[in-house]
Amino acid sequence: MIRETLSVMRDFDRLRAITSILMRYGWGDIAKQLGKGSLINWTGRAMNFKASRELMQLPSEVRVRLAIEELGPTFVKLGQVLATRPDIFPQNWITEFSKLQDQVPAVAFADLLPELEKALGQSPYEVFVDFQPEPIAAASIAQVHLAKLQDGTPVVLKIRRPKVQERIDADLRLLAHIGRLLESEVEEAKRFHPREIVAQFGRSLKAELDLALEGRNTERFSRNFAKDENIKFAKIHWDFTSESVLVMERINGIPGHQLKQAASAGLDLKLLAERGANAILKMVLIDGFFHADPHPGNVFYLVNNQLAIIDCGMVGHITHERRNQIADLLAALVSQDVDSIRDILIAWASEAGLYESKLDERKLDADLDEFIGNYDNAPLKHIRFSALLNDLTTIMRENYLSVPPDLTMLFKALITLEGLGRQLDPDFQIISYLTPIIKKIIIGRYMPAALFERGRHGIASVAGAVTGLPGDVSQVLREAARGRLKLNLDLKRLDHFGHQLDHSTNRIALAMITAALIVGSSVVMTVNGGPTIFGLPAFGFLGFFFAFVIGLVLVFSIWRSGRD
């Protein structure tokens, strides 16, 4: 508790700014709906004190989206992630979250220059030829400038904004506190594990801050597509690249949102959609390493209907086992196999600790039957993958199941891909591209080479267990003979008792600190001279003030433990 309190105090200025924005947008009303008489409810009443009357007329989801936009890059990116979680939010909230755009005004180059010089070791005007201080694009984490190398090679510089890392770190610490608060105060939130969502989001966002990592991601994609001449990635110039600056090849192509220009140039938009879909699906289902944000701003159209993909900072990883599960789920959807769909959904929820005893499997089967019936015999061009995914995750939410956090980025990538594909081709249907890849994966499992490899691993595992058994038994007997044999029991009640003991120790420590501050401050008050506050000795006054604050924390902790 002491550590968490100090952490919040460390980010007090940022917390005050966030609270001010939330109050203005009337988030207190939303907090009261969540809190149901708890601490969040009390906070909600306080936060409504300065709510704008004009803004309060807007729907809750609109106010949330507007507040997120004003809160800055961390919250905007979190909102974009939440837009892929229809298992948590209803469709009207998902629609609002989908409107969040990562576009911000550019930083003045004078503010950017010191960090750039530090990263390069000298002035950019000495390193590059024709360096352009005016950015061509700006986002929440970095902005983009044009230049040329000394040999005349055109390059792009992606430069991290100054102090953005410190601000994002502070936001992530505060979000972690919010996640813990939601799990403890909002019963409905517990099954979605908000702390795990925040933790995974934080890992992804911190990875985006490292521009050298983005360069390594780009080179990994290049290797994965080395045999595909239709998909291009920029070359990275490592001599000038660091954690805060990425220098890469300048790609001359038609931006992804310039469809009229692409058509005028004689490019085949349907073929571009097909190649883009095959590329992303290969990343997801074959490579297990995928670009998590394939929107038009991250794509260029090149001659001969080639595509160049940029901005590889946000990526996702899918294990081999998970790829097989995804293939099985999609195959079950195509074949209308309700039993297989149900088993996969329950397995996902169970492995993430999200399986609920409230689940009624008969109701789940009925919902899945209705879901399959809605898409039965529907023409592919009329089926939107995003709508299908929304319907499926809604069923999960209503049946007390949840999507594992590691699938969040996958869903985001596939929904974004569908949006890009439909811009290029109104009849674009991602399912038509999924089917042949799924068949290839499933058939590949039963090819002789795959069967031999699985058999070899199985035999090796069994042989290892058998050959290691005598040694394991001998070790157990030796430990028992020496009186060092240990038996570990995982008892939830003992864990709970340990947590209670830990909280009690923290409260005792707080009480001792408060008492020491009061005694020490009383002594200081009797000493004349030195600085004063309100006519009282400054150190004595500050001592009493901190004793008062810690006392409040102690009283709140005791009150809350009584409620628990």
C-alpha positions as CSV (number, residue, x, y, z in Angstrom):
1,M,0.0,0.0,0.0
2,I,2.8,2.4,0.9
3,R,4.5,1.7,-2.4
4,E,1.3,2.3,-4.4
5,T,0.6,5.5,-2.6
6,L,4.1,6.9,-3.2
7,S,3.8,5.8,-6.9
8,V,0.6,7.8,-7.3
9,M,2.1,10.8,-5.5
10,R,5.1,10.6,-7.9
11,D,2.7,11.2,-10.8
12,F,0.5,13.7,-9.0
13,D,0.8,16.4,-11.6
14,R,-0.2,14.1,-14.4
15,L,-3.0,12.7,-12.2
16,R,-4.3,16.2,-11.6
17,A,-4.3,16.9,-15.3
18,I,-6.2,13.7,-16.1
19,T,-8.7,14.3,-13.3
20,S,-9.4,17.8,-14.6
21,I,-10.2,16.5,-18.1
22,L,-12.3,13.6,-16.8
23,M,-14.3,16.0,-14.6
24,R,-15.0,18.3,-17.5
25,Y,-16.4,15.5,-19.6
26,G,-18.5,14.2,-16.8
27,W,-16.8,10.9,-16.3
28,G,-18.1,10.9,-12.8
29,D,-21.5,9.9,-14.1
30,I,-19.9,6.9,-15.8
31,A,-17.9,6.1,-12.7
32,K,-21.1,6.1,-10.5
33,Q,-22.7,3.7,-12.9
34,L,-19.7,1.4,-12.5
35,G,-19.2,1.8,-8.8
36,K,-22.6,1.0,-7.4
37,G,-22.0,2.6,-4.1
38,S,-18.3,1.8,-3.7
39,L,-15.2,4.0,-3.8
40,I,-15.6,4.6,-7.5
41,N,-19.2,5.8,-6.9
42,W,-17.8,8.3,-4.3
43,T,-15.1,9.4,-6.7
44,G,-17.8,9.8,-9.5
45,R,-19.9,12.2,-7.4
46,A,-16.8,14.3,-6.7
47,M,-15.8,14.3,-10.4
48,N,-19.2,15.5,-11.6
49,F,-18.6,18.7,-9.6
50,K,-17.2,20.6,-12.6
51,A,-18.8,18.7,-15.5
52,S,-19.7,20.8,-18.5
53,R,-23.4,21.0,-18.9
54,E,-23.0,21.1,-22.7
55,L,-20.9,18.0,-22.8
56,M,-23.2,16.2,-20.4
57,Q,-25.9,16.3,-23.1
58,L,-23.8,13.9,-25.2
59,P,-24.1,10.1,-24.9
60,S,-21.6,8.5,-22.4
61,E,-19.6,6.7,-25.1
62,V,-19.1,10.0,-27.0
63,R,-17.9,11.8,-23.9
64,V,-15.5,8.9,-23.2
65,R,-14.1,9.1,-26.7
66,L,-13.7,12.9,-26.6
67,A,-11.9,12.7,-23.2
68,I,-9.6,10.0,-24.5
69,E,-8.6,12.2,-27.4
70,E,-7.7,15.0,-25.1
71,L,-5.8,12.8,-22.6
72,G,-3.1,12.1,-25.1
73,P,-1.2,9.3,-26.9
74,T,-1.3,6.6,-24.2
75,F,-5.1,6.8,-23.8
76,V,-5.7,7.1,-27.6
77,K,-3.8,3.9,-28.3
78,L,-5.6,2.2,-25.4
79,G,-8.9,3.3,-26.9
80,Q,-7.8,1.8,-30.2
81,V,-7.1,-1.5,-28.5
82,L,-10.4,-1.4,-26.7
83,A,-12.1,-0.9,-30.1
84,T,-11.2,-4.5,-30.8
85,R,-12.9,-5.9,-27.6
86,P,-16.6,-6.3,-28.4
87,D,-16.5,-9.0,-25.8
88,I,-16.2,-6.2,-23.2
89,F,-18.1,-3.3,-24.8
90,P,-21.4,-3.1,-26.7
91,Q,-21.4,-2.0,-30.3
92,N,-22.1,1.7,-29.8
93,W,-19.0,2.0,-27.6
94,I,-16.9,0.0,-30.2
95,T,-18.0,2.4,-32.9
96,E,-16.9,5.4,-30.9
97,F,-13.5,3.9,-30.0
98,S,-13.0,3.1,-33.7
99,K,-13.1,6.9,-34.4
100,L,-9.9,7.5,-32.4
101,Q,-7.1,8.7,-34.6
102,D,-3.4,8.9,-33.7
103,Q,-2.9,12.3,-35.2
104,V,-1.4,15.3,-33.3
105,P,0.2,18.6,-34.1
106,A,3.9,18.4,-34.9
107,V,6.6,19.4,-32.4
108,A,8.6,22.5,-33.3
109,F,11.9,21.4,-34.7
110,A,13.8,23.6,-32.2
111,D,12.4,21.4,-29.4
112,L,13.3,18.3,-31.3
113,L,16.8,19.3,-32.3
114,P,18.6,18.6,-28.9
115,E,17.4,15.0,-28.7
116,L,18.2,14.5,-32.4
117,E,21.8,15.8,-32.0
118,K,22.2,13.6,-28.9
119,A,21.1,10.5,-30.9
120,L,23.2,11.2,-33.9
121,G,26.3,12.6,-32.1
122,Q,26.3,15.7,-34.2
123,S,24.0,18.1,-36.0
124,P,21.6,16.5,-38.5
125,Y,22.7,19.1,-41.0
126,E,26.3,17.7,-40.8
127,V,25.1,14.0,-41.1
128,F,22.6,14.5,-43.9
129,V,22.3,16.4,-47.1
130,D,19.1,18.4,-47.7
131,F,17.7,17.7,-44.3
132,Q,14.1,19.1,-44.1
133,P,13.1,20.5,-40.6
134,E,9.4,20.6,-41.6
135,P,7.9,17.2,-40.9
136,I,5.8,15.4,-43.5
137,A,3.8,13.5,-40.9
138,A,3.3,13.6,-37.1
139,A,1.9,11.0,-34.6
140,S,1.8,10.7,-30.9
141,I,5.1,9.0,-30.5
142,A,7.2,10.3,-33.4
143,Q,7.2,12.5,-36.4
144,V,8.8,12.0,-39.9
145,H,11.3,14.2,-41.7
146,L,13.0,13.8,-45.1
147,A,16.7,14.0,-45.9
148,K,19.4,12.5,-48.0
149,L,22.6,10.6,-47.1
150,Q,26.0,12.0,-48.1
151,D,25.9,9.9,-51.2
152,G,22.6,11.3,-52.3
153,T,20.4,8.4,-51.2
154,P,16.9,9.7,-50.2
155,V,16.0,8.6,-46.6
156,V,13.2,9.1,-44.1
157,L,13.9,10.0,-40.5
158,K,11.4,8.9,-37.8
159,I,12.2,10.9,-34.7
160,R,10.7,10.3,-31.3
161,R,9.0,13.3,-29.7
162,P,10.8,14.8,-26.7
163,K,9.7,13.6,-23.2
164,V,7.1,11.3,-24.7
165,Q,8.6,8.3,-22.9
166,E,8.3,9.9,-19.4
167,R,4.7,10.9,-20.0
168,I,3.7,7.4,-21.3
169,D,5.5,5.8,-18.3
170,A,3.5,8.0,-15.9
171,D,0.2,7.2,-17.8
172,L,1.0,3.4,-17.7
173,R,1.6,3.5,-13.9
174,L,-1.7,5.3,-13.4
175,L,-3.5,2.9,-15.7
176,A,-2.1,0.0,-13.6
177,H,-3.6,1.6,-10.5
178,I,-7.0,2.0,-12.3
179,G,-6.8,-1.7,-13.4
180,R,-6.3,-2.8,-9.8
181,L,-9.2,-0.5,-8.7
182,L,-11.5,-1.9,-11.3
183,E,-10.8,-5.5,-10.3
184,S,-11.3,-4.8,-6.6
185,E,-14.4,-2.5,-6.9
186,V,-16.3,-3.6,-10.0
187,E,-17.5,-7.2,-9.8
188,E,-18.3,-7.4,-13.5
189,A,-14.8,-6.2,-14.5
190,K,-13.0,-9.0,-12.7
191,R,-13.6,-11.7,-15.4
192,F,-12.0,-9.5,-18.0
193,H,-8.8,-9.1,-16.0
194,P,-8.2,-5.4,-16.6
195,R,-4.8,-5.6,-15.0
196,E,-3.7,-8.1,-17.6
197,I,-5.1,-6.0,-20.4
198,V,-3.2,-2.9,-19.1
199,A,0.0,-5.0,-18.7
200,Q,-0.1,-6.3,-22.2
201,F,-1.0,-2.9,-23.6
202,G,2.0,-1.4,-21.7
203,R,4.4,-4.0,-23.2
204,S,3.2,-3.2,-26.7
205,L,3.3,0.6,-26.2
206,K,6.8,0.5,-24.7
207,A,7.9,-1.6,-27.7
208,E,6.6,1.1,-30.0
209,L,8.8,3.7,-28.2
210,D,11.9,1.8,-29.2
211,L,12.5,2.8,-32.8
212,A,15.5,0.5,-33.1
213,L,13.1,-2.4,-32.3
214,E,10.8,-1.1,-35.1
215,G,13.8,-1.3,-37.4
216,R,14.5,-5.0,-36.4
217,N,10.8,-5.7,-36.9
218,T,11.0,-4.3,-40.4
219,E,14.0,-6.4,-41.3
220,R,12.3,-9.5,-39.9
221,F,9.3,-8.9,-42.2
222,S,11.7,-8.4,-45.1
223,R,13.3,-11.8,-44.4
224,N,9.8,-13.5,-44.1
225,F,8.8,-12.0,-47.5
226,A,12.2,-12.4,-49.3
227,K,10.6,-14.7,-51.8
228,D,7.6,-12.6,-52.5
229,E,8.5,-9.8,-55.0
230,N,5.0,-8.2,-54.6
231,I,5.5,-7.1,-50.9
232,K,8.3,-4.6,-50.0
233,F,9.7,-3.2,-46.8
234,A,12.0,-0.3,-46.3
235,K,15.8,-0.8,-45.9
236,I,17.1,0.3,-42.5
237,H,20.3,2.4,-42.3
238,W,21.7,1.1,-39.0
239,D,24.6,3.5,-38.9
240,F,22.2,6.3,-38.0
241,T,19.4,4.4,-36.2
242,S,19.0,4.3,-32.4
243,E,16.2,3.9,-29.8
244,S,15.0,7.5,-30.5
245,V,15.7,7.8,-34.3
246,L,15.0,5.5,-37.1
247,V,16.6,6.1,-40.5
248,M,15.2,4.1,-43.4
249,E,14.9,4.0,-47.2
250,R,12.5,6.5,-48.7
251,I,9.8,4.6,-50.6
252,N,8.3,6.5,-53.6
253,G,4.8,5.2,-54.1
254,I,1.2,6.2,-54.0
255,P,-0.1,6.6,-50.4
256,G,-2.7,4.0,-49.4
257,H,-5.6,6.5,-49.1
258,Q,-5.0,8.0,-52.7
259,L,-7.2,5.5,-54.5
260,K,-8.1,7.8,-57.4
261,Q,-4.4,8.4,-58.0
262,A,-3.7,4.7,-57.9
263,A,-6.4,4.0,-60.4
264,S,-5.2,6.8,-62.7
265,A,-1.7,5.2,-62.6
266,G,-3.2,2.0,-64.1
267,L,-2.9,0.0,-60.9
268,D,-5.3,-2.9,-60.3
269,L,-7.1,-2.1,-57.0
270,K,-8.6,-5.6,-56.7
271,L,-5.3,-7.2,-57.2
272,L,-3.7,-4.9,-54.6
273,A,-6.5,-5.9,-52.1
274,E,-5.8,-9.6,-52.8
275,R,-2.0,-9.2,-52.3
276,G,-2.4,-7.2,-49.2
277,A,-4.8,-9.7,-47.7
278,N,-2.6,-12.7,-48.5
279,A,0.4,-10.9,-47.0
280,I,-1.3,-10.1,-43.7
281,L,-2.8,-13.6,-43.4
282,K,0.5,-15.2,-44.1
283,M,2.0,-13.1,-41.3
284,V,-0.8,-14.3,-38.9
285,L,-1.3,-17.9,-39.8
286,I,2.0,-19.0,-41.3
287,D,4.7,-16.8,-39.7
288,G,3.1,-16.0,-36.3
289,F,4.5,-12.5,-36.5
290,F,2.3,-9.8,-38.0
291,H,1.8,-6.1,-38.6
292,A,-0.9,-5.1,-36.1
293,D,-2.0,-1.9,-37.8
294,P,-2.3,-2.4,-41.6
295,H,-4.4,0.8,-42.3
296,P,-4.1,2.8,-45.5
297,G,-1.6,5.3,-43.9
298,N,0.9,2.4,-43.5
299,V,0.7,1.2,-47.1
300,F,2.2,2.5,-50.4
301,Y,1.1,1.3,-53.9
302,L,4.1,0.7,-56.2
303,V,4.5,-0.1,-59.9
304,N,3.5,-3.5,-61.1
305,N,0.8,-3.6,-58.4
306,Q,3.3,-4.1,-55.6
307,L,2.7,-3.0,-52.0
308,A,5.2,-1.5,-49.6
309,I,4.3,-1.7,-45.9
310,I,5.7,0.7,-43.4
311,D,5.5,1.7,-39.7
312,C,6.3,-1.7,-38.2
313,G,6.3,-0.6,-34.6
314,M,3.0,-2.2,-33.6
315,V,3.4,-5.9,-34.2
316,G,1.8,-9.1,-32.7
317,H,3.0,-12.6,-32.0
318,I,1.0,-15.7,-32.3
319,T,2.3,-19.1,-31.1
320,H,2.1,-22.2,-33.2
321,E,-0.5,-23.7,-30.9
322,R,-2.7,-20.5,-31.1
323,R,-2.4,-20.5,-34.9
324,N,-3.7,-24.0,-35.0
325,Q,-6.6,-23.0,-32.7
326,I,-7.5,-20.0,-35.0
327,A,-7.4,-22.3,-38.0
328,D,-9.7,-24.8,-36.3
329,L,-12.1,-22.1,-35.3
330,L,-12.3,-20.6,-38.8
331,A,-12.7,-24.1,-40.2
332,A,-15.5,-24.8,-37.7
333,L,-17.2,-21.6,-38.7
334,V,-17.1,-22.6,-42.4
335,S,-18.3,-26.1,-41.7
336,Q,-20.9,-24.9,-39.1
337,D,-19.5,-27.2,-36.5
338,V,-21.1,-25.8,-33.3
339,D,-19.4,-28.4,-31.0
340,S,-15.9,-27.4,-32.2
341,I,-16.6,-23.7,-31.9
342,R,-17.9,-24.1,-28.3
343,D,-14.9,-26.2,-27.3
344,I,-12.4,-23.7,-28.6
345,L,-14.2,-20.7,-27.0
346,I,-14.3,-22.5,-23.6
347,A,-10.6,-23.6,-24.0
348,W,-9.6,-20.0,-24.7
349,A,-11.4,-18.7,-21.6
350,S,-10.2,-21.5,-19.4
351,E,-6.5,-21.2,-20.3
352,A,-6.5,-17.5,-19.5
353,G,-8.3,-18.0,-16.2
354,L,-11.5,-16.5,-17.6
355,Y,-13.8,-19.5,-17.5
356,E,-16.8,-18.8,-15.4
357,S,-18.9,-21.2,-13.3
358,K,-21.9,-19.2,-14.4
359,L,-21.6,-20.6,-17.9
360,D,-24.6,-22.5,-19.1
361,E,-23.4,-24.7,-22.0
362,R,-26.9,-25.4,-23.3
363,K,-27.5,-21.6,-23.6
364,L,-24.1,-21.3,-25.3
365,D,-25.0,-24.0,-27.8
366,A,-28.3,-22.3,-28.6
367,D,-26.6,-19.0,-29.1
368,L,-24.0,-20.5,-31.4
369,D,-26.7,-22.3,-33.4
370,E,-28.5,-19.0,-33.9
371,F,-25.2,-17.4,-34.8
372,I,-24.4,-20.0,-37.4
373,G,-28.0,-19.8,-38.8
374,N,-27.7,-16.1,-39.4
375,Y,-24.8,-16.7,-41.8
376,D,-26.1,-19.9,-43.4
377,N,-26.2,-19.6,-47.2
378,A,-25.3,-15.9,-47.1
379,P,-23.2,-14.8,-50.1
380,L,-19.6,-14.1,-49.1
381,K,-19.7,-10.5,-50.4
382,H,-22.5,-9.8,-47.9
383,I,-20.5,-11.1,-44.9
384,R,-18.4,-8.6,-43.0
385,F,-15.7,-10.3,-40.9
386,S,-15.8,-7.5,-38.4
387,A,-19.6,-8.0,-37.9
388,L,-19.1,-11.8,-37.7
389,L,-16.3,-11.3,-35.1
390,N,-18.5,-8.8,-33.2
391,D,-21.4,-11.3,-33.1
392,L,-19.1,-14.1,-31.9
393,T,-17.5,-12.0,-29.1
394,T,-21.0,-10.7,-28.0
395,I,-22.0,-14.4,-27.5
396,M,-18.9,-14.9,-25.4
397,R,-19.7,-11.8,-23.3
398,E,-23.3,-12.8,-22.7
399,N,-22.1,-16.3,-21.7
400,Y,-19.5,-15.1,-19.2
401,L,-16.5,-16.0,-21.4
402,S,-13.8,-13.6,-22.5
403,V,-11.2,-13.4,-25.2
404,P,-7.6,-14.0,-24.1
405,P,-5.6,-10.8,-24.1
406,D,-3.0,-12.1,-26.6
407,L,-5.7,-12.2,-29.3
408,T,-6.6,-8.5,-29.0
409,M,-4.0,-7.4,-31.5
410,L,-4.9,-10.2,-33.9
411,F,-8.5,-9.0,-34.0
412,K,-7.4,-5.4,-34.5
413,A,-5.2,-6.4,-37.4
414,L,-7.9,-8.4,-39.2
415,I,-10.6,-5.8,-38.7
416,T,-8.2,-3.1,-40.0
417,L,-7.3,-5.3,-43.0
418,E,-10.9,-5.7,-43.9
419,G,-11.4,-1.9,-43.9
420,L,-8.4,-1.5,-46.2
421,G,-9.5,-4.2,-48.5
422,R,-13.0,-2.8,-48.8
423,Q,-11.6,0.6,-49.7
424,L,-9.7,-1.0,-52.6
425,D,-12.5,-3.5,-53.6
426,P,-16.1,-3.0,-52.4
427,D,-16.6,-6.8,-52.9
428,F,-13.6,-7.6,-50.8
429,Q,-14.2,-10.5,-48.4
430,I,-11.5,-11.6,-46.1
431,I,-13.1,-15.0,-45.6
432,S,-12.5,-15.9,-49.2
433,Y,-8.8,-15.5,-48.6
434,L,-8.8,-17.3,-45.3
435,T,-10.3,-20.5,-46.7
436,P,-7.4,-21.7,-48.8
437,I,-4.8,-20.8,-46.1
438,I,-6.8,-22.8,-43.5
439,K,-7.1,-25.8,-45.8
440,K,-3.3,-25.6,-46.3
441,I,-2.6,-25.5,-42.6
442,I,-5.0,-28.4,-41.8
443,I,-3.7,-30.6,-44.6
444,G,-0.1,-29.8,-43.6
445,R,-0.7,-31.3,-40.2
446,Y,-1.2,-34.7,-41.7
447,M,1.6,-34.6,-44.3
448,P,4.3,-37.3,-43.7
449,A,6.9,-34.8,-42.7
450,A,4.7,-33.2,-40.1
451,L,3.6,-36.5,-38.7
452,F,7.2,-37.7,-38.5
453,E,8.2,-34.5,-36.7
454,R,5.5,-34.8,-34.1
455,G,6.2,-38.5,-33.6
456,R,9.9,-37.7,-33.2
457,H,9.2,-35.1,-30.6
458,G,6.8,-37.4,-28.8
459,I,9.3,-40.3,-28.7
460,A,12.1,-37.9,-27.5
461,S,9.8,-36.7,-24.7
462,V,8.9,-40.2,-23.6
463,A,12.5,-41.4,-23.8
464,G,13.6,-38.4,-21.8
465,A,11.1,-39.0,-19.1
466,V,11.9,-42.8,-18.9
467,T,15.7,-42.3,-18.8
468,G,15.4,-39.5,-16.3
469,L,13.0,-41.4,-14.0
470,P,15.7,-43.4,-12.0
471,G,17.6,-40.2,-11.3
472,D,14.5,-38.4,-10.2
473,V,13.5,-41.2,-7.9
474,S,17.1,-41.3,-6.4
475,Q,17.0,-37.6,-5.8
476,V,13.6,-37.8,-4.0
477,L,14.9,-40.6,-1.8
478,R,18.1,-38.6,-1.0
479,E,16.1,-35.6,0.0
480,A,13.8,-37.7,2.1
481,A,16.8,-39.3,3.9
482,R,18.3,-35.9,4.7
483,G,15.0,-34.6,6.0
484,R,14.8,-32.0,3.3
485,L,11.8,-33.3,1.3
486,K,9.3,-30.5,0.8
487,L,5.6,-30.8,0.0
488,N,4.1,-27.6,-1.4
489,L,0.3,-27.0,-1.0
490,D,-1.5,-24.2,-2.8
491,L,-4.3,-23.3,-0.5
492,K,-6.4,-20.2,-1.4
493,R,-7.4,-19.6,2.2
494,L,-3.8,-19.5,3.2
495,D,-3.1,-17.0,0.4
496,H,-5.9,-14.9,1.6
497,F,-4.6,-15.0,5.1
498,G,-1.1,-14.0,3.8
499,H,-2.6,-11.0,2.0
500,Q,-4.5,-10.0,5.1
501,L,-1.3,-10.3,7.2
502,D,0.6,-8.2,4.6
503,H,-2.1,-5.5,4.7
504,S,-2.1,-5.5,8.5
505,T,1.7,-5.1,8.6
506,N,1.5,-2.1,6.1
507,R,-1.1,-0.5,8.3
508,I,1.0,-0.9,11.4
509,A,4.0,0.6,9.6
510,L,1.8,3.6,8.5
511,A,0.6,4.0,12.1
512,M,4.2,4.0,13.4
513,I,5.2,6.6,10.7
514,T,2.3,8.8,11.6
515,A,3.0,8.6,15.3
516,A,6.7,9.4,14.7
517,L,5.8,12.4,12.5
518,I,3.4,13.7,15.1
519,V,6.0,13.4,17.9
520,G,8.8,14.8,15.9
521,S,6.7,17.7,14.6
522,S,5.6,18.5,18.1
523,V,9.3,18.8,19.2
524,V,10.1,20.9,16.1
525,M,7.3,23.3,16.9
526,T,9.0,24.2,20.2
527,V,12.2,25.3,18.4
528,N,12.4,29.0,17.5
529,G,14.0,30.3,14.3
530,G,14.2,28.9,10.7
531,P,11.6,29.2,7.9
532,T,7.9,29.4,8.7
533,I,4.6,28.6,7.0
534,F,1.5,30.6,8.2
535,G,3.7,31.8,11.1
536,L,4.5,28.2,12.2
537,P,7.9,26.4,11.9
538,A,8.0,25.1,8.4
539,F,9.4,21.6,9.2
540,G,6.9,21.1,12.0
541,F,4.0,22.2,9.8
542,L,5.0,19.9,7.0
543,G,5.4,17.0,9.5
544,F,1.9,17.5,10.7
545,F,0.6,17.8,7.1
546,F,2.2,14.5,6.0
547,A,1.0,12.9,9.2
548,F,-2.6,14.0,8.4
549,V,-2.3,12.7,4.8
550,I,-0.9,9.3,5.9
551,G,-3.6,9.2,8.6
552,L,-6.3,9.6,6.0
553,V,-4.8,6.8,3.9
554,L,-4.7,4.6,7.1
555,V,-8.4,5.3,7.9
556,F,-9.4,4.6,4.4
557,S,-7.5,1.3,4.4
558,I,-9.1,0.2,7.6
559,W,-12.6,1.2,6.3
560,R,-12.0,-0.7,3.1
561,S,-10.7,-3.8,4.8
562,G,-13.9,-3.9,6.9
563,R,-16.0,-3.8,3.7
564,D,-13.9,-6.6,2.1
